Amino acid sequence: MTEAAAAEPDHLAAIRTSYDTVAADYVRTVVPPTGMDSLSQAMLAAFADLVREPGPGSGSGSGSGRRPAPVADLGCGPGRITAHLAALGVPAFGVDVSGEMVELARRAYPQLRFQRGDMGALDLPDGALGGILAWYSVHHTPPRLLPALFGEFHRVLAPGGHLLLGGHVGDEHLRPTTAYGHPVSYTSHLVPADHLIDLLGRAGFTVTARLELPRPVRPDRPDRGCISLLAHT
């Protein structure tokens, strides 16, 4: 075992091994961006509009010669939303902890950049990004680590940079034993939407848009749903 592997936190190892296992069937099961509900697509389009504009972190000079800063799709999986953003004119690249997901993304979209990495410890300098997309990718992070995670997001975003966070919300921890037809060992930590907004504020973000979408749930679980949050530094 390498020193890096030995130092990997347990929750991160569970995420990596689980998504390495399910990668191929995940692609066949999860709907592509064009299959999402219209409101989620609209949030992605609004995010794309914002990050296409050259911002304070885009370099020196003024006028049309400036280029938008890069945008990271964190927890990119097989890269379909990264590619969707690129098709909308966003200079996007993908990061995922699962090597199998990254390989699927590279094969499907060889013109784009994908790399393995931990979204909580990004190999990027301060202020390097114009935008971050974290689309249904932070719910495997233990709640006690969310302040540090959102702090890392803030660190790598340029002043005026944008974050689009999408995910499940609720008040429970889910520990499935199988997913996408395979055994998994990760945990999904659902927290209330207001708590996410409070944590983003403490990390230095200003939330500018909040979209909540109920999803079909059991009658005894009315507290579970989905949210999209658009914020800037």
N, C-alpha and C positions, 0 to 999 in steps of 0.2 A: 504494500500500500504506500502511495506517495505521501509526502508531508502535507500537501494541499488536501488530499482526500481525507487524511486523518483529522485535519482541522475543520472539515466541513460540518456545520451544525446538523443535528439530527433532522430537523424539519426540512432543511434544504436537501439533504440526501434522500428523504422520502419523496419530495417533489420530483427530483431528478430521476430517480429509479422508476417511479410510477409513470411519469410521462415518457420516459424511454420505452417502457413496456407497451403503453397504449398508443404510441404515436401514429402508426399506420391506420388503426381503426378510428382514432380521433378524427383524422382527415375525412374518413368516409361518413362519420356520424354528425359532426358539427356543421351547421349551415355556414356557407360563405357570407361575406358582407352583403351581397345582393339579396340574400335570403332573410336578412334581419328585418325586424319591424321597421316601419317607416320613420318613427321618431328616433330610434337609435342611428339609422342611416343619416338622419338630419343632423344629429349631434356630431357624427364623424365629419360630415360636410362642413359644418360650422367651424370645427377645429381645423380642418384643412385650410379654410379661408383665412383663419387667423395666422397660422404658422407659415403660410406662403409669403406673407408680407415681410420684407427685410426689417429686422428689429434692431434694438440697441446692440445686440451681440453679433451683428452680421459683418462687422468689419468697419474700416474707416471709410471716409468719403460720404457722399450723398448722392441722391438721384437714382436712376434706374440701373446704374452699374453695380449696385450692391446686390448680393445674393442672400436668400434666406439661410439662416443657420440650420444645421442638421436637426432632424427630429428622430427620436428613438422610440421604437415600439417595444416596450419592455414586457417580457413574457409573450413574445411574438408567436410562439407555437410554430405551425407550419408556414407562417409568413403570408397568409392570405390577406390580412388586414394591412400589413406593411405594403404589400403590392397594391392594395386598394388605395392607400394614401399616395403612393407613387403615381398611380394613374390619375389622381387628382392634382398632380403637380407638386407634391410635397417631397423634399429631399430626405426620404425616410430610410432608416436601416433598422434591423431587428436584433434583439438580444433575448436569449432564452437559456435557462439553466440546463435544459435537456439537449444533449448532443444529438439524439435521434431526431428531435424536432428541428434542430438547426440544419441537419443534413437534408431532411425533407424540403425545408424552405430553400436551401441552396440549389437543390435539383429542380424544383418547380420554378424558381425565379433567379436564374443565374446572373441576371443583370443587376441584381440588388445585393447589398451587403448584409450578411447575417453572422453573428458571432455568439459563442457560448459565454455566459457570464451571469453573475449574481446581481439582480437589480438593486440589492441593498449595499453593494460595494462595487460601483461602476468604475471601469478603467477609463475614466474621462477626467480632463481638467475642470476646474471650476468654471462655470458659465459657458460651457462648450456647446450647449444645445439651445435651439429656439423653441423646442416643444418636446413633450413626453406624452405618449399614449400608454396608459396602463389599463388594458381592456380585459376585465375579468381575470386579472392576474395577481392581485394582491391578497385575495381572500385565503390563500394558503399560508400567509405570514401570521405568526402568532400575534395577537393584539398588543402584547407588551413591546413588540419590535416595530410597531407601526410608526411611533414618533421618529425613530432613527431612520426608517425607510423614507418617510416623507421629507425628513431633513436631507437625505441623500438626493432625492429628486430636486429639492430646492437648490442644493449645492451646484448641480451640474447644469441647471437652467440659467441662461443669461437673464439679466434684469429685463423685465417685461415679457419673459418667456411664458408659454402656456402649457397647462397640464389638462388632459382629459382622462378622468378616472371613471371607469365603468365597472360595475360589479354587483354581486349579491349583497343584500343587507338583511338584517334580522337580529336575533339575539340567541344564538346557539352555536354549538360546535358539532360539525358533522364528520363522522369517521367511517366512510364507506369502506367495505372490504373489496368491492369490485367496481369497475367503471369501464365503459366502452368494451365490455366483454373480457376484461382482464383483471387480475388481482392488483390492488393499489394499497398504498400505506400512508398516503397524505391525510391531512385534516383540513377541512374548510371551516374557517373561523368567521362566522357572520356577526357583524356588529351593527348597531343602529346607524342610520344615515346621519343623524345629528352629531353622533360621536365622530364619524369620519370628518365632517365639516369642521368640528372643533379642533381635531388633530391637524388638519390642513392649515387652519388659521394659526395654530401654535408654531407650525413649521415655517410660517412666513407667506402663506398663500392667501389670496383673496378669491373666494368663490363667487363667480359671476353668473352662473346658470346651474340650475338643479332640475333634473328630470327624473321622476320616479315612475316606474312601471310595475304594477302588480302582475304577478304571474299565477297561474293555477296552482293552488295549494290545498292541502287538506283543510276542512273546516276548523280543525283545532290548531292550525298553524297560520293564523291570519297575519303574523308579524313578518313574514318572509316575502321579499320582493327584489326588485332590481333598481339600480340608480345609476345615473350618469351625472358627473360633476365636472364642470368646466371652471378652471381657475387660472390665475396668473400670478407671477412673482411680483 
